Structure formats: C-alpha cells, structure tokens
Amino acid sequence: MQLSSLFNLRSASVVAFSAVTLLASVNPAQAFSFKMSSGMAGPNGETNQGAYSEFSNLAGTTTVDFNDGAPSDGFASYSLTGSRAKTLSDKWAPVGANGEKNDSNYLTTFKGSNVVIDLQESLNYFGINWGAADDGNTFSFFKGDTLVEAYDTARIIAEGGFDQTSSYHNNEGNGYVHFYADSAAELFDRIVISEANGGGFESDNHSFHVGDDRFEGFDPEKVPEPAMMLGLVGVAGMFISKRKQAA
C-alpha cells in the first residue's frame, strides 16, 4: 500500500511548514482510511492524560477519556465483555503527544474479552490514543451487522507504522490513530476492540465524529488549525520491537 502525499496547502508559508507533517496510510483503491499522528495535549493543556485527537474541538466530535470509567449509555455505549476488559491506571497507559507518562485511567482488553462500542448516530471518524501496541490488537468497524473494515497491528505497521515508541512500554508502538470514511458507504455505528494474542490492547481518549458522508478533516484544500498542524509534525513509521505478556 502506498503512502499518500503530504498535505498540499494553499498558503506558501503553510506549504513550507507542511513538508514535515503527516504521512498518510491510504490505499487509493480503498475508501476507508487511517492516518497516524502524535495527537495533542488535553482540552486544558494536560500532558499526563495521554494524547488527544487534533479534531477534539471540531464541531460534531465527542471524546471519551475514561477518567470516570467507560460509559454504558449515552452517545457512545461501551459493553465490556469478560473479566479482562476494564478501565484502570498503570504503566501501560498510552503516552502523551510528546511521550509523557499517562497517569490517568485508560481502557484495556485481553484475549478472551472485548469491547463493543455502540453509537447512537453514524460516524465518519474515530480517533484513538493507542499505546503499548501488541500484534493481536484489532479494530473492527460495523454498520449494523455489516463489517465495514478491520485493522490489526500488523496492518498498521505495514501501511505506515506508529508515530513513536515508548520506554515506558518496552519500546512498543504508541500514537494517535485516526480512522475515517472517504465516502458515505463507509459510515459506521459500531466498533469492536479485541485482542487475539497474549498481550493487551491499551487505548485512551476516544474521539467520535458524527457524519452522513465522507470525513473532510484531512482535505488538503482545508488549512488545519495551528494546534492540528503542531500535532501532526514529524510523523514517522516505527516498528514494534517487543510484545509484553498479558498481566
């Protein structure tokens, strides 16, 4: 799969700045896409609660930070199946945008358990702070009972990799991953997070964007806000060197 080109922005100054920005992981023949970034600090500038989506403040976006656990009702309803799907705070929490240690609650699941997220409306974007990535971590996106797309760690690595690794996690992959629809045919309203192998699947700060058509946040014609630009600087693919064992 080829990486898409860097943002082609109208302003000459922005064009120069964008030369070090986000590399995309997109198959031109495939409509459902993802991009990896470092993310950004929290809504009040927090750096010890993991990375947040650069689209957190975009109208139509809802963010779940797990500081009060996983919501079981409302816009995004989380169903944690099995004893090994839970929220907690420990050293395996996904790190911040600049690799800062995350002291907040995050969501995890291990083999034999999973997390199902049912949405009240159709989405065209889902962002997730993903950390301590293991080779069995899997995302599955559904519209009703129809599978729209699925990604696992190996596919993410093959199509671009992680923005950073973390010494807190034995140098395993960390980053903020943005999944999004390129057309109305790829909208989704249910997400399943699962782990196929022996490690855990750790994530934090999920962001959901409601939409009835393609997600336009990455359109090259639209100049990103400064925070978005800063959050997307310096993206590079990195390989996972180790996989931690299940707790």
C-alpha positions as a printed Julia matrix, in Angstrom:
247×3 Matrix{Float64}:
   0.0     0.0    0.0
   1.4     3.4   -0.94
   1.53    6.32   1.45
  -0.44    9.33   0.3
   1.29   12.63  -0.38
   1.89   15.33   2.19
  -0.75   18.0    2.66
  -0.83   20.38  -0.33
  -1.87   23.65   1.28
  -2.69   26.92  -0.47
  -0.61   29.29   1.59
   3.08   29.27   0.66
   4.11   29.55   4.31
   1.86   26.69   5.26
   3.16   24.64   2.35
   6.7    25.06   3.67
   5.63   24.11   7.16
   3.61   21.14   5.95
   6.68   19.49   4.43
   7.32   17.83   7.79
   3.75   16.89   8.57
   1.58   13.83   8.44
   2.28   10.84   6.21
  -0.91    9.05   5.31
  -1.59    5.33   5.18
  -4.16    5.16   2.44
  -4.79    2.75  -0.37
  -6.2     4.81  -3.27
  -8.4     1.85  -4.22
  -9.76    1.52  -0.7
 -12.19    4.08   0.66
 -11.79    3.5    4.41
  -8.56    5.13   5.58
  -6.33    5.89   8.56
  -3.59    8.32   9.46
  -1.21    8.21  12.42
  -0.09   11.27  14.39
   1.3    12.16  17.82
  -2.01   13.67  18.93
  -2.07   16.71  21.16
  -2.4    17.77  24.81
  -5.74   17.59  26.65
  -8.51   20.2   26.48
  -6.94   22.22  29.3
  -3.36   21.57  28.26
  -3.0    18.33  30.23
   0.07   16.33  29.25
  -0.25   13.48  31.79
  -3.51   12.03  30.47
  -2.38   10.62  27.15
  -2.71   12.15  23.7
  -5.98   13.65  22.4
  -7.26   13.93  18.85
  -6.36   17.03  16.88
 -10.07   17.03  15.93
 -11.3    17.13  19.55
 -12.66   20.63  19.09
 -14.21   20.03  15.68
 -17.99   20.5   15.71
 -19.74   17.15  15.89
 -16.91   15.45  17.82
 -17.4    13.7   21.17
 -14.47   12.47  23.27
 -14.45    9.76  25.95
 -11.38    9.99  28.24
 -12.2     7.09  30.66
 -11.29    9.2   33.69
 -14.68    8.22  35.12
 -14.72    4.76  33.53
 -16.31    3.61  30.28
 -19.86    4.96  29.71
 -22.52    2.25  29.44
 -25.16    4.51  27.88
 -25.49    7.79  26.02
 -23.97    8.73  22.66
 -21.25    6.07  22.89
 -22.26    2.98  24.86
 -19.41    0.67  25.89
 -20.01   -3.01  26.58
 -17.01   -4.66  28.26
 -17.31   -8.43  27.9
 -15.25  -10.81  30.02
 -13.25  -10.12  33.15
 -10.23   -8.81  31.28
 -11.88   -5.8   29.65
 -11.74   -2.87  32.07
 -10.55    0.66  32.81
  -7.57    1.17  35.09
  -4.46    3.26  35.65
  -0.99    1.73  35.42
   2.29    1.97  33.49
   0.79    0.55  30.27
  -1.39    3.63  29.67
  -0.82    5.17  26.19
   1.64    8.05  26.41
   1.1    11.72  25.62
   1.83   13.55  22.38
   5.46   14.06  23.36
   5.89   10.72  25.09
   4.78   11.94  28.53
   3.75    9.32  31.09
  -0.03    8.9   31.33
  -1.3     8.92  34.94
  -5.0     8.74  34.08
  -7.46    5.88  33.6
  -7.45    4.16  30.24
  -9.26    1.23  28.58
  -7.74   -2.23  28.17
  -8.8    -5.67  26.99
  -7.04   -9.03  26.7
  -7.64  -12.23  24.77
 -10.99  -13.77  25.68
 -12.58  -10.37  26.34
 -13.51   -7.49  24.09
 -15.04   -4.02  23.99
 -18.09   -3.21  21.87
 -18.92    0.48  21.29
 -22.47    1.13  20.07
 -23.1     4.62  18.71
 -26.4     6.48  18.62
 -25.54    8.02  15.25
 -23.47    7.12  12.23
 -19.83    8.19  12.31
 -17.34    9.12   9.62
 -14.37    9.38  12.03
 -12.99    7.54  15.06
  -9.75    8.56  16.77
  -7.91    6.6   19.45
  -4.8     7.08  21.57
  -3.2     3.66  21.12
  -0.28    2.57  23.24
   1.92   -0.38  24.09
   0.71   -1.92  20.84
   0.72   -5.72  20.59
   0.49   -7.82  17.47
  -3.02   -9.09  18.21
  -4.71   -5.7   18.71
  -7.71   -5.48  16.34
 -10.29   -2.83  15.41
 -13.48   -3.83  13.58
 -15.92   -1.24  12.23
 -19.56   -2.15  11.54
 -22.64   -0.54  10.08
 -25.36   -2.5   11.81
 -24.25   -6.11  11.41
 -22.19   -5.43   8.28
 -18.42   -5.27   8.64
 -17.14   -2.08   7.0
 -13.42   -2.51   7.67
 -10.96   -4.1   10.1
  -7.4    -3.24  11.1
  -4.86   -5.03  13.27
  -1.39   -4.1   14.45
   0.4    -5.85  11.59
  -1.65   -3.95   9.05
  -0.99   -0.62  10.76
   2.76   -1.31  10.67
   2.66   -2.44   7.04
   0.76    0.67   5.99
   2.75    3.34   7.83
   3.56    2.37  11.4
   3.42    4.2   14.7
   4.37    7.79  15.41
   6.56    6.9   18.36
   7.72    4.16  20.71
   7.81    4.46  24.48
  10.42    3.46  27.04
   7.53    3.02  29.49
   6.32    0.13  27.3
   9.49   -1.74  26.34
   9.7     0.46  23.24
   6.36   -0.73  21.89
   4.41    1.44  19.45
   2.39    4.47  20.61
   0.5     7.14  18.74
  -2.86    8.68  17.91
  -4.6     6.87  15.07
  -7.36    8.48  13.02
  -9.77    6.12  11.22
 -12.17    7.76   8.77
 -14.61    7.19   5.94
 -13.87    8.51   2.46
 -17.48    8.11   1.32
 -20.98    7.6    2.71
 -20.61    3.87   2.01
 -18.0     3.6    4.81
 -20.02    5.18   7.64
 -20.13    3.06  10.8
 -22.13    2.9   14.04
 -20.43    0.11  15.99
 -16.8    -0.57  16.84
 -15.34   -3.75  18.33
 -11.94   -3.62  20.04
 -10.32   -7.02  20.64
  -7.03   -8.79  21.29
  -6.22  -12.04  19.51
  -2.95  -12.99  21.18
  -1.25  -12.85  24.58
  -0.72   -9.13  25.07
  -3.21   -6.44  25.99
  -4.93   -3.76  23.93
  -4.47   -0.39  25.67
  -6.22    2.77  24.47
  -7.34    6.16  25.75
  -9.14    9.34  24.68
 -11.51    8.0   22.03
 -12.96   10.69  19.74
 -16.07   10.18  17.57
 -17.27   12.45  14.77
 -20.85   12.28  13.55
 -21.35   12.45   9.79
 -23.58   11.37   6.92
 -20.85   11.48   4.27
 -17.06   11.33   3.96
 -14.88   12.85   6.69
 -13.44   16.15   5.45
 -10.97   16.84   8.25
  -7.96   15.77   6.18
  -8.95   17.54   2.97
  -5.81   19.18   1.52
  -7.89   22.21   0.49
  -8.7    22.95   4.12
  -5.87   24.56   6.12
  -5.72   22.9    9.57
  -5.86   24.92  12.76
  -2.44   25.66  14.34
  -2.93   23.01  17.03
  -3.69   20.46  14.34
  -0.56   21.37  12.44
   1.65   21.16  15.53
   0.15   17.83  16.5
   0.88   16.33  13.11
   4.53   17.37  12.78
   7.22   14.79  12.47
   5.25   11.64  11.79
   7.36    8.57  11.02
   6.66    4.85  10.8
   8.18    2.77  13.58
   8.25   -0.97  14.17
   7.27   -2.66  17.41
  10.3    -4.33  18.96
   8.65   -6.28  21.74
   5.27   -7.51  22.81
   4.52   -7.52  26.51
   2.96  -10.56  28.09
  -0.6   -10.48  29.44
  -0.91   -9.35  33.02
